[in-house]
């Protein structure tokens, strides 16, 4: 096994998950013998080991940092997506370190752990976006930006000899529906320019142009739903609180009552209400009342847009949902893109609806904007690099082609150094940038729910 960590003159970046892949983020920053963890997420793999033979929960093997738990200054959760916080219930007991995050993400985490009957991290320290906190040897400032879940923040991490921007997930959105608009120039005057390194989201680097705004999605859904006369169900990712706010407003605008179908969606709604993120003028009804309303007054928001067995949409497709029954002539809208790997399960779900005479419109198959990614396309990456003018860019949060495209964009904008690697590679950020391949052995753990244990994937 490798040595414990960097000395007082060095700052390191070591990804254990989320570099060379999308999801399962687990990032380490090291300085002066201490470590800071950024995010602790899961991924879902269709290996037949999950519930009902479906996708199993997998996460990065944390052995390297777990063996150095006495050297951990803290764990920061940048936002409330599963690929950034979903492994905390399983892995935090190996760390036993302070956890820092914003109120909404903390609320989501508590509900998630409470449902599992697990141990809530202690201390769980809530910070407001724009906070600046000294976490051991790391000076950390939270930088609010826009993404597809509220209170997402980039991090400005300063050590004695280095300044790093860790973007986490982000996009440029001037009409975000929930939260404030953001663009890179909004960081003017914060002393963030010319950082020693940017560790940057690469998910949409292969896509030209810009990601649509959540406001564009609101316009698209209104255009589609307004003329419909039957029951309407909209499927989306539960964590997209902006989409939840949009559908509540859509119900008000079209004379429909909104019911929420799915435990994770209800949990997100309650977390958003608890942290004052939703306007209080439009509220959902008890979903038990949906089927008692006239058809033109029914609008449901449902989980299961990736075809998950047992989800609300799956049960609606098989006509087994206890709270709502769809009939011929009703409409299901998929306000979500299909995640690669889920094509067959989504296609099967769509065909089940169509086979019963239910109309289906999927965001993948229409020119109407029914979904907006939470990640930056090529022009947005250019805006970030043009404004910050970093000395070094390290693409992460993407498969190799996405990270290579991110690197090309950075070089085109005049970034002097770009380092591209994978999980387990050690990136030297200071005093001299460099990379040491396969410095740490990495892998995955799989959660075996029936046996209540973790095993190597």
Protein Blocks (a to p, Z undefined) as FASTA:
>chain_A
ZZfbdcfkbccdddfbhphpaejiacdddeehiacdehjadddddehpaghhiacddddd
fklmmmmmmmpgbdcdfbfcfklmmmmmmmmmmnopacdddfklmmmmmmmmmmnopacd
dddddddehiacdehjaccdddddddfbehiacdddddfkbccddekjadddfbgopacd
ddfklmgonlpgoifbdcddfklmmpghjdddfklmmmmmmmmmmmpmbdcdddddfklm
mlmmmmmmmmmmnopacddedjklmmmmmmmmmnopacfkbccddfklmmmpcfklgccd
dehilopghiaklmmmnopafkbccdehiacdddbdcdehilmmmmmmmmmmmmnopacd
dfklccbdfbdcfbdcfklmmmmmmmnopabdcdehiafklmmmmmmmmmmnopabdcdd
dehiacdfbfbdcddehkbccddddddfknopaddZZ
